[in-house]
Amino acid sequence: MNPVTLQNPDEILSFLADVSLRGQGFTSECLMDDVLDEGFTEPIYLNASGEDPDALYKGIPNAWAIYQVREWKRVLTVSGGAGKERRVKVTETP
């Protein structure tokens, strides 16, 4: 998949609504729900890169492996990839 960068909150949430993650570690039927559950209600930046056969976009496999969602000083990172256990981490930048 080609890397994706979005900077509009509505586009970011719409994009994440079409992402589902399967496989080992962190899984999600709808990544948008998990992002909202973490309190990211108006994300200002999204970067998606890499390729993961267990990630689906609009039901099609081989979506992105790494997702970084930023809302001001908070960053949610979902990382994984082929043969890797997917992890999620929330950090706060200074």
Backbone bond lengths (Angstrom), bond angles and torsions (degrees), N, CA, C in turn:
res aa  C-N    CA-C-N  psi(-1)  N-CA   C-N-CA  omega(-1)  CA-C   N-CA-C  phi
1 M - - - 1.453 - - 1.526 108.57 -
2 N 1.302 115.04 145.01 1.454 119.66 175.00 1.515 109.13 -76.01
3 P 1.336 117.44 144.03 1.465 119.69 177.31 1.530 110.89 -58.66
4 V 1.325 115.85 148.22 1.465 122.31 179.92 1.516 108.23 -126.01
5 T 1.334 116.34 135.11 1.460 122.13 174.07 1.523 107.12 -129.91
6 L 1.326 115.49 126.48 1.468 121.44 177.92 1.519 108.86 -127.37
7 Q 1.354 116.34 147.73 1.457 120.18 -179.83 1.526 112.53 -133.82
8 N 1.323 116.73 21.46 1.461 121.88 178.09 1.528 107.75 -118.71
9 P 1.346 117.97 123.14 1.470 120.26 -176.35 1.532 114.22 -53.24
10 D 1.318 118.05 -43.33 1.467 120.19 -179.32 1.524 111.71 -66.15
11 E 1.338 117.16 -40.74 1.466 120.89 178.41 1.524 110.90 -66.12
12 I 1.327 116.31 -38.85 1.465 120.91 179.71 1.528 110.24 -62.57
13 L 1.324 117.30 -50.16 1.462 120.63 -178.98 1.524 111.65 -64.42
14 S 1.316 117.12 -38.20 1.463 121.06 177.27 1.531 110.65 -64.07
15 F 1.318 116.89 -42.56 1.464 121.86 177.36 1.527 110.87 -61.04
16 L 1.335 116.81 -48.85 1.464 121.78 -178.35 1.526 112.21 -65.01
17 A 1.328 117.90 -26.93 1.468 121.61 178.28 1.531 111.17 -64.67
18 D 1.330 117.34 -23.79 1.460 121.97 -178.31 1.524 113.50 -95.86
19 V 1.352 117.42 3.84 1.461 121.79 -178.16 1.528 109.80 -103.42
20 S 1.327 116.39 128.75 1.467 120.90 171.08 1.525 107.83 -128.60
21 L 1.324 115.10 146.93 1.456 121.30 -173.95 1.521 109.95 -124.16
22 R 1.317 116.48 128.62 1.458 122.39 178.32 1.513 108.12 -123.86
23 G 1.326 117.19 178.81 1.455 120.53 176.66 1.515 112.04 104.98
24 Q 1.332 116.69 -149.14 1.454 122.84 -176.46 1.526 111.21 -91.66
25 G 1.328 114.77 147.01 1.465 119.90 178.16 1.510 111.82 82.30
26 F 1.316 116.52 -140.56 1.457 122.97 -178.16 1.523 110.29 -65.38
27 T 1.329 116.40 127.38 1.462 121.85 176.46 1.521 109.00 -126.78
28 S 1.320 115.72 160.93 1.455 120.32 -178.67 1.522 110.12 -158.60
29 E 1.307 116.27 136.28 1.465 120.16 173.47 1.527 110.60 -80.47
30 C 1.336 116.34 -26.24 1.459 121.92 -179.92 1.529 107.23 -151.42
31 L 1.310 117.01 105.53 1.459 120.89 -175.50 1.523 112.40 -61.17
32 M 1.323 117.60 -29.12 1.458 120.54 178.01 1.531 110.92 -59.21
33 D 1.331 117.47 -41.67 1.467 120.75 179.89 1.525 111.11 -60.36
34 D 1.318 117.39 -41.57 1.465 120.96 -179.57 1.526 111.36 -68.77
35 V 1.317 116.77 -37.99 1.462 120.84 177.87 1.527 109.90 -64.64
36 L 1.322 117.10 -43.55 1.471 121.01 177.75 1.526 110.76 -65.13
37 D 1.330 117.80 -39.76 1.465 121.53 178.41 1.528 112.08 -61.25
38 E 1.324 117.43 -29.24 1.467 122.00 178.01 1.530 112.06 -82.53
39 G 1.333 117.20 -0.31 1.456 121.34 176.39 1.518 115.19 92.89
40 F 1.307 117.80 9.97 1.466 121.86 178.75 1.530 108.35 -88.23
41 T 1.330 116.91 80.12 1.461 120.93 -174.74 1.531 113.29 -87.93
42 E 1.333 117.30 -22.55 1.462 121.45 177.58 1.525 109.95 -136.96
43 P 1.336 116.99 68.77 1.462 119.30 -179.20 1.528 111.10 -62.97
44 I 1.328 116.12 141.84 1.465 120.43 -177.25 1.527 112.79 -106.24
45 Y 1.345 116.91 -9.68 1.462 119.90 -176.62 1.520 109.84 -154.84
46 L 1.324 116.34 137.22 1.461 122.02 174.26 1.517 108.36 -137.21
47 N 1.320 115.20 135.12 1.455 121.48 172.34 1.527 107.12 -129.82
48 A 1.318 116.99 128.69 1.468 122.50 176.97 1.523 107.34 -125.60
49 S 1.359 115.71 132.72 1.459 119.09 -177.36 1.526 110.33 -149.56
50 G 1.313 115.65 173.35 1.456 121.36 179.94 1.515 112.05 75.86
51 E 1.335 115.35 -172.86 1.466 120.14 179.61 1.518 109.79 -143.35
52 D 1.326 115.68 134.98 1.459 122.25 -177.97 1.528 108.60 -136.11
53 P 1.342 118.07 118.50 1.466 120.23 -179.15 1.530 113.24 -66.06
54 D 1.344 117.59 -18.35 1.464 121.26 179.06 1.522 113.13 -94.06
55 A 1.324 117.31 2.69 1.462 121.86 176.14 1.525 107.87 -102.51
56 L 1.324 115.86 137.35 1.461 120.17 -178.83 1.520 110.52 -120.64
57 Y 1.324 115.93 140.96 1.455 122.37 173.19 1.526 107.29 -122.10
58 K 1.309 115.41 117.49 1.468 121.80 -175.46 1.527 110.73 54.94
59 G 1.352 115.74 37.25 1.449 121.83 177.07 1.520 115.37 81.15
60 I 1.326 117.45 0.01 1.466 121.57 -178.83 1.531 108.81 -101.77
61 P 1.357 117.55 126.60 1.473 120.52 -177.65 1.530 112.89 -69.82
62 N 1.315 114.74 172.14 1.470 124.19 -179.11 1.521 112.00 71.36
63 A 1.317 115.64 42.89 1.464 120.10 174.26 1.525 108.24 -81.60
64 W 1.294 117.41 -164.19 1.457 123.23 -173.70 1.526 111.76 -74.46
65 A 1.321 116.29 153.15 1.461 122.51 -178.47 1.525 112.38 -96.65
66 I 1.328 117.22 -29.49 1.467 121.43 -176.01 1.529 109.02 -126.14
67 Y 1.333 114.31 130.67 1.464 121.56 178.59 1.521 107.42 -125.90
68 Q 1.326 116.65 127.74 1.459 121.10 174.63 1.518 107.26 -122.08
69 V 1.334 115.05 122.22 1.455 121.73 -179.19 1.525 107.42 -119.49
70 R 1.327 116.50 126.78 1.465 121.12 -178.89 1.523 110.07 -116.09
71 E 1.329 114.44 136.81 1.458 120.97 169.59 1.515 105.97 -133.89
72 W 1.323 114.57 100.32 1.463 123.54 -175.21 1.520 110.85 54.75
73 K 1.323 120.46 -110.28 1.463 120.46 -176.20 1.526 113.46 -92.38
74 R 1.302 118.43 -6.39 1.467 121.43 -178.57 1.524 110.41 -97.99
75 V 1.326 115.16 141.16 1.466 121.51 179.11 1.520 108.73 -131.52
76 L 1.328 116.13 128.24 1.458 122.34 174.21 1.528 106.46 -106.44
77 T 1.331 116.01 125.54 1.457 121.24 179.42 1.522 109.39 -120.62
78 V 1.314 115.65 126.58 1.466 122.24 172.60 1.517 105.13 -112.26
79 S 1.330 116.81 122.00 1.460 119.64 -178.71 1.519 109.95 -129.07
80 G 1.302 114.90 147.17 1.459 121.76 -179.97 1.508 109.08 -172.38
81 G 1.299 116.69 -144.06 1.452 121.50 -179.98 1.508 109.56 139.73
82 A 1.296 115.70 175.97 1.466 121.50 -177.97 1.524 110.58 -58.13
83 G 1.332 116.33 121.87 1.455 121.69 177.39 1.512 115.30 77.10
84 K 1.322 117.92 3.76 1.468 121.45 -179.38 1.523 110.40 -108.70
85 E 1.331 115.84 149.77 1.458 120.09 174.15 1.525 108.10 -78.58
86 R 1.326 116.02 128.06 1.461 121.11 -178.25 1.525 110.13 -75.76
87 R 1.330 115.60 137.08 1.459 121.63 -179.23 1.520 109.77 -128.82
88 V 1.325 115.07 154.67 1.460 120.69 175.50 1.521 107.70 -127.59
89 K 1.338 115.20 140.92 1.461 120.46 -176.99 1.538 108.95 -145.93
90 V 1.323 115.79 135.27 1.454 121.51 175.73 1.520 107.61 -113.05
91 T 1.332 116.52 127.17 1.459 121.20 178.56 1.519 109.72 -128.35
92 E 1.303 115.19 163.66 1.465 120.31 176.45 1.515 108.33 -124.10
93 T 1.323 116.05 126.43 1.454 121.01 -178.92 1.536 109.08 -84.68
94 P 1.316 116.30 151.76 1.479 118.99 -179.91 1.497 112.92 -68.40
